[in-house]
Each structure stands twice: as C-alpha cells, then as structure tokens.
C-alpha cells in the first residue's frame, strides 16, 4: 500500500488533482475560523458544549464546529444536501422529476440548477431563523449572544451565511470536476475529521488527570477498529443475483447471450435513514428541552438517544427508514421491466411479476440485517458512554454514529477513484491479492 501511495505522485494528472483537492479543503477549513460579524462566538461555543446530543450538536458535527463558533460557514453544506435528498425523493414519486432524471445529461443539468436555487432559498430561510434566534437572550438563559441586534445585524448575518454555503457549494463542484472524489462528500468528511484531534486531546487530558488508564485506551482503540470494520462491511456488502441475456439477431450481428449479475446492497440508503431518524427524534426533544415546563423537559430527556427509551426509538426509526428508503431507491417492478425490455432474466424465475416478487423478497431479507447493523453502529457511542461514563460525548461520537459511516463510505469511494487512475496507467493499485498481475 505504501508503494501505491508513492505511485499516486508519479502520475502528473493524479498528483495535480490530489494537490488541488487538498488546497480547496484547506481553504474550507480556514474559512471555518472566520467569524460572522456581530456574534459573541465564545458564549455561543459554551452554549453548544452544554447541548451535545441535541439537534444543534448534530448540525455542528456536519459544519465541522463552524456553527458553534459562529463563523461564515456556520450553515455548512447541509442545505445543499437537504435539497438534494428532497429532490431525490421527489424523483421517485413525482413524474416531472422522474422524467427529468431519465432524460439524460440535459435532465441532470436542469435538476442541478433546481438544487442550486433550492439551496439558496433554504439558506435564506435558515439564515433568517438563526439571526432572530441568536438575537433573543431568552433562548440562552439570558446570556447575550448579539450585543447590537437590529436590521443591520439581520441583513449581515443572512447574507454572510448564505454566501458561505454558496461558496462551499462552488468548492465542492470544483473538487468534483478538477480534483479527486466527490467534492460535497469530501467537505463533509473534512468537517467530521476536524473534530478528531480535539477528541484525542480530551483523551490525553483525561489520561493525564488519572481518570482513565492505558488499558481503557487500548480497549477503546480495539473497539474503534472493530466498529470501523463493521462500517466497511455494511458499506461494501451486497447480494449478487445472476442475470442472463437471451441472444438477439439484428441484421448480421448477434447481441446478448451473456451472463452478468445484479447487485443489491445490504444497506441501500447509506446514512440517509440515520439522518431522518435522528432529525425526527431530536427535533421535538430539542424544542421541549428549552421549555420552562418540567414535564416537557422530562419527556425531552426520555427522547434523547443517550437514554434507554431514546435508544429504542432511535433504533426503531432507523429500521423503519431503512425499509422506507430501500423501497424508494430500489423499485423491483421497474428493475423487472428493464430486464424484460433488454432480454434479461433471472435463471429459474419467469420474467415480469415473478421476477419483481423475487427481487422484492431478496430486498426485504437484506434490509433487515442491514438496518440492524446500521442501528447498532449508530447507537454504539451512546452504549459506550453508558459503560465508560468518564468519556465526553465528543470523544464517544468518534466511535460510531452518522459521522463514522459517512467518513468510511467517502474514503472508500475516493480510494476507488485513485486506484482507477493507477490501474489505467498500469500501476498495481492498492489491492494486490485479489487482482491477477
């Protein structure tokens, strides 16, 4: 593998792409330290430190700490991701968007334009909501976050946050086009990985204070390796269904007569079911937590994923959204019709409805273990905090959850792109044992 890393810098085009990607990600991380005018960043950071498992903590995770520090990239790239997910869901329900996806390059271009305009609209809405939320000290136990609220502050905050997200969207597109990997995904990955040095620093402080010993550190490292391995297995596992194509004679040419396979992934939705589940669970809990009613605060504590009832609800919602998203992403009827149209069939299964029923049966069987595994990885940080109570939430979040699954999937996809560049230029690549020389 060390040789493969050296080979990546021997190819001029690949070296240029990697340097370009690293340079733009560095620009992004530097922007995460440029403050938004008119906001007390230290007071806001102290507030976020008190609410790690709420919706604010999750939003700050995707923003790489920019939201808690009130910087120009406080909204992060999540508005773009949210609009993309909404349009992806609409493409499987609304015929207008479905035809747009099926119409090829031109349809994709129109869908990208709609995504951009939708991102700007969502940023304007979120920026306005954040500016009014920050200007009211009652939301922060009478701690003043904005010394001089007013129309100028509202306008400046909305323009700054919206411009920051648009700039990140442009950075992501530039990385995808001229760099290596998916730019938007790499920006989110950089945001999540930026918290890792802080987590290591916390562990070093706890170890220096004598609150945890070297044995616990070694156990934590072993657990991290195991949970990363589980995330890789969940991301890469798939069921391959053998597909055969009948021979067709067109003029003097013979088409078909080949065998291939249809891959059905163990986890169809990736991290999307977790985002849906944690949003639905933590949004009402976060709202009730800041209520003055004692009963509502107690209900909020029960709904938090850090507690027993919250863990159970989180797991159930994750399983439900895994089935829901899998049924939207993989439509057995459409796949069956496409196979029938091009002369493909599953051996021993009649084309048409029988093939659709067979594919649906396999999809349901795969989704159950995939959803259970995804729920376990998501809940592992909270389970860890129950057994090792001295570990802060920031450290525990590195041992699973949404962040770990995103980092694993993005890094694997980026490594595949790098390996493709190596193999095209007759280099060995990263994987040697599974490939004949």
Secondary structure, 3 states (H helix, E strand, C coil): CHHHHHHHCCCHHHHHHHHHHHHHHHHHHHHCCCECCCCCHHHHHHHHHHCCCCHHHHHHHHCCCCCCCCECCCCCCHHHHHHHHHHHHHHCCCHHHHHHHHCCHHHHHHHHHHHHHHHHHHHHHHHHHHHHHHCCHHHHCCCCCCCCCCHHHHHHHHHHHHHHHHHHHHHHHHHHHHCCCCHHHHHHHHHHHCCHHHHHHHHHHHHHCCCCCHHHHHHHHHHHHHHHHHHHHHHHCEEEEEEEECCEEECCEEECCCEEEEEEECCCCCCHHHHHHHHHHHHHHHHHHCCCCHHHHHHHHHHCCCCHHHHHHHHHHHHHHHHHHHHHHCCHHHHHHHHHHCCEEECCCCCCHHHHHHHHHHHHHHHHHHHHHHHHHHHHHHHHHHHCCCCCHHHHHHHCHHHHHHHHHHHHHHHHHHHHHHHHCCCCCCCCCCCCC
